[in-house]
Amino acid sequence: MAIREILSDDSSKYDFKDSTDTYVYRGKKGLSIEIVEEISRRKNEPEWLTKFRLQSYAHFLKRPMPNWGGNLSRVDFDEIYYYAKPSDKAEKTWEEVPENIRNTFDRLGIPEAEKKFLAGVGAQYESEVVYHSLAKDLEEKGVLFLDPDTALREHPDIFRKYFATIIPPEDNKFAALNSAVFSGGSFIYVPKGVKVEMPLQAYFRINAQNIGQFERTLIIADEGSEVHYIEGCTAPVYSSESLHSAVVELIAMKGAHLRYTTIQNWSKDVYNLVTKRAYAYENANVEWIDANIGSSLTMKYPSIYLLGRGAKAETISVAYAGRGQHQDAGAKMVHLAPDTTSRITSKSVSKDGGRTSYRGQLHVGKGASNVKSYVRCDALLLDEESKTDTYPYIEVGEDSATITHEATVGKIGEDQIFYLMSRGLTEVDAFNMIVMGFLEPFTKELPMVYAVEMNRLLQLEMEGAIG
Amino acid sequence: MPVSIATAREISRLCDEPSWLLESRVQASDLFDKLPIEKSSLYTRQTDLRGINLLDFDPLGIVSERSFKAESESTTTASGNCITILAGKVTEQHLSQQLVNNGVFFGDLYSSLAQQPNLIKPVLVDKAIAPDDDKFAAYNQAFYNSALVLHVPKGLVVNDPFRIRYFMDDSEKAVVSRIFVVAEPESQMTLLLEEYSKSSTPASNSLYSNSVELHVGEGARIWFQELQNTDERTIVLTNRKCRCRRDSHVSWTIGYMGGAYTKSRIDSDLLGEGSTSEEMEVVFGTREQKFDLNSNVTHVAPHTKSEIISRGVLRDTARTIFKGMLRIGKDARGADSFLAEHAMLLNPQARADSIPALEIATNEVKASHSASVAQIEEEQIFYLMSRGIPENEAEKLIILAFLEPAVRRIPVEEVKTALVDLVEKKWTSNTNSLPEENTRMK
């Protein structure tokens, strides 16, 4: 697709609703022990997992709502459908996917993207994964890219060994919720030394109103391996709230390189409350590339625990908040081993009364000598109604650490606009160009197609920025 | 007897307070009981008061042992404009005749209330430091056993600094003090506040709670300079706030040297257009000292400007936490705000945490902050040693250089010198002894 063509696309592309009549199963509204048991029974899960779900549910009930971050008062756990199954099984070829769902993903361009440059794709529709494929050569090398149900059935030992070890259900209220009702997501295992050169992708779609999507992703990059995983999310616009609460666990063994990219473009009535955490062992390298464009409220702070000497971590995060949106995003780096380095780059843009918050934590534990960390947060406010907050927590308990943090907030300078206009750009183009330039540390980390998509999304959001 | 609402009533009775003052003590005491240690969810996890029980310290003894009014009216042969308070008792009080003639008031609260009730009563009723917002402010307002007022009339520029010195001595006692400063429009003044200890029984702790309110009229300027140099057994709790009207300016300088546990909060409210505030903080923590330092600037009016520069050096197992918050409100277009929190750790057991936060609600602004934590660099020491400077001396030089960006900005020359002096002394002796003549600010 030529860039010009992509740029001329319009945003209503994602805003369509499919009929929910053909769903194989849709549970009742609200959450109860019965619903949790029902999900587990329908998935034919072993006893330990059913037990795990029930314990998580008990913890979810006990745990108070967080009193910080965004406004969660409108989240009504009783108004949400916790499980809906649009199709019976995850298909391996595109033609086998039920037609209506296939149409959805066709419209979103998933198969096209797959043909072009992806090594594997998973597509989740409501609670279940409906399509999964992986390039043949990777399959032969022993790479696993499955939905959690299949992973549990076919590789129970690996699954159980790592599942919920990075983020236990007790971590926070929403991790507990996810642990109780999770369904769908991705399970990836990359064996020792295998380098997956093309990115693997998962696409998440919420279609029905008031549905909760609780996918669970577990990625294990074994020693010396490399993998890049990309997730995208969309939902049509409804007037009442949907809830997306995922748990993502990453493990990068010695010398592994793991990159996780998210382009979150939920519709503006979705609560996006996600727990993401990675463990990086000796000389491993973990990167979170995280863009939050959609949703009503996002609370997401991807974290990396640097557990082995020489581990490296990077988070690049971009947030865009328009009218009625609050992006409370950030990053967390926990240095627990010597000679580890981390870097956080956060860029946020607020417009039309939108609010962005950067909430970060940088922790250097005892014994983690020679840590180097750099945090940079920049915020751009496009009008006077918009808001931005920065809350970086820096906790250092080692004298050999070198930590720097910088943050700036500003608006687009009239002189910048003037300069570009004097070179023949229109005001709108000049404005766009400055915003794109501001976000460039992020977009340059994306594969080309995504970078274009990202710029396009932002341009759509920015329309009318100049009154 | 543990401290309770009865203590507040008794202090009020001994000080012969009017009923409205008693009432606000009672309210504050009630709030003190109810409030959590930390109200802001931003900092809950970072606030650690284990091992400290404010109720163990007695704020009443000081009052009952003295005849409050009689003492405070006595003056000595001291020169300059100064008040010295030893263990809660005013031992020195002096104000130059010229300033008296110009209408300056510098003395205790009760005299002020008697002399100019219309001036100071509204300030007290107003509660610039809100007791319902902060447990320690509530404590201060319930149990204060010493209160001072400094009032400079309109248009008067006072060049000689006003000095207030506190000496803590009796252990288990609580010196709970309030200072109200009213700068009428276009006036200017410098206030130097010093705190020292003189413990008779160094085995036990004492408590020093102080609150300072600066009411800064239009176009007025206040230089507030404080050196906190109590011994390492004193619990230090301070709340300071300035309310700045149009085109006024406040300059805070605080040197944190002493104290076992220091919890300090500064709020600068820039309420009038064009008002500005600046804050220099210098911390040198050694041994087991803990510092919990919170600075908040709230830009309410347009074209306001603020700057906070914090520099801390920590040795042994000392700890500091810098909590800085810049808030720019919806109407504060053209605001310009900067916050810098930098720490240097000299030992692996020392620790520095920073939470430099921004909350910005409009876009025509400039706001930035930076924070860093670093160690002393071996190469720098090596380089200095290669020039013939002994290691200890080299370290001291590097520390002073690290503190320099804050020290350099201190607007009052003698405070600058005194602070550097204190850092050097502490580096050398690692004790906070009584000030010798030359370390006292003169």
Interface residues (C-beta under 8 A of the other chain):
Chain A: N67 W68 V364 K366 S369 A379 L381 L382 D383 E384 E385 S386 K387 T388 D389 T390 Y391 P392 Y393 I394 E395 V396 G397 E398 D399 S400 A401 T402 I403 T404 H405 E406 A407 T408 V409 G410 K411
Chain B: S41 L42 Q46 K330 R333 A343 L345 L346 N347 P348 A350 R351 A352 D353 S354 I355 P356 A357 L358 E359 I360 A361 T362 N363 E364 V365 K366 A367 S368 H369 S370 A371 S372 V373 A374 Q375 I376
